[in-house]
Amino acid sequence: MSIRDVPSLPGGAGVEADEALVGATRPPALSEPTSPAQLSPEGGEVGAARSGWKLALRSFVENKLAVVGVAILVIFVLFCFVGPLLYHTNQITGNTALAELPPGAGRPLGTDSNGFDELGRIMKGGQSALEVGFLTAVMATAIGTLYGTIAGLAGGVVDAVLMRVVDALLSIPFLFVVLIVSTKYTATVLSLSVILALFSWLVPARLVRGEVLSLRERDFIAAARVMGATRRRIGLRHLIPNALSVVIVNATFQVADAILALAAIGFLGFGLQYPSTDWGDMLSSGVTYLLDGYWWLIYPVGACIVLVVMAVNFIGDAARDALEVRLQRR
């Protein structure tokens, strides 16, 4: 039925009915937005763009396990490096007259077989473990990042040859080589860190190489080449910064792996030499007296290894998730 078919009512009522029918068929007028919220799409108001690193930090902080891991790691750093300044013990000259004393007044964790205070010994061994862990991670990450970037950016025969070198080194049992070197030469924090780094850079090299193979096909790399950027500049200014997410996550796991490797070497008796010590060496000595009831020689140091490695793994897992958020934003 059209408007013309509507019969007119007496007294002008037909005009009002016509206007009402026209109003009913007319599409509703769009009202002008009165607030910024009406300009936003469905799902809420559009906020200001945030930095990718701020998003990553926010996601990291929201991870409760990551916060716990950071807290545990900070506590152990303070315990190992600041603790000896407050809790003074003699960790150089042993006293067999005080050997294997149980925990008591003035000795919270007793003494070991050489008469050293066990709590002070754990602090000293923790210094070596953390130093080796972080130093190994820094060196291995630096070498692996440069190596992987060169291989991925060069491509072709160069990439194939460099990766075959990595495959060959991965087939060598690094623990066997470390034991030989530590037997022939004096094992120190620096020497063990270098040896561990020489075998630990292989994994980050493969990871960075895969990331570079993906990044070098992006438009911004093509634009840099058109503008005359050299391979060195492309690698240092574009590829490595954009592969930092992979590098940072792997570096955290490198710390945990290095601490476990040092503990394994020390447990086998090829760790740091006297007067230095490490948690693995202490654990090895404590196992001998475990059946005699000297629990304070093994459980505290074992708990330290577990807690530190667990904390670093928590941080690594959270960093991976947080940096994935940053990559999605980017």
Sequence and secondary structure as in RCSB ss.txt:
>XXXX:A:sequence
MSIRDVPSLPGGAGVEADEALVGATRPPALSEPTSPAQLSPEGGEVGAARSGWKLALRSFVENKLAVVGVAILVI
FVLFCFVGPLLYHTNQITGNTALAELPPGAGRPLGTDSNGFDELGRIMKGGQSALEVGFLTAVMATAIGTLYGTI
AGLAGGVVDAVLMRVVDALLSIPFLFVVLIVSTKYTATVLSLSVILALFSWLVPARLVRGEVLSLRERDFIAAAR
VMGATRRRIGLRHLIPNALSVVIVNATFQVADAILALAAIGFLGFGLQYPSTDWGDMLSSGVTYLLDGYWWLIYP
VGACIVLVVMAVNFIGDAARDALEVRLQRR
>XXXX:A:secstr
  GGGS   GGGHHHHHHHHHHHHHS        SGGGGS TTS       HHHHHHHHHHH HHHHHHHHHHHH
HHHHHHTHHHHS    SS  GGGTT  SBTTBTT B TTS BHHHHHHHHHHHHHHHHHHHHHHHHHHHHHHHHH
HHHH HHHHHHHHHHHHHHHTS HHHHHHHHHHHS   HHHHHHHHHHHHSHHHHHHHHHHHHHHTTSHHHHHHH
HTT  HHHIIIIIIHHHTHHHHHHHHHHHHHHHHHHHHHHHHTT S  TT   HHHHHHHHHHTGGGT GGGTHH
HHHHHHHHHHHHHHHHHHHHHHHHHHHHH 
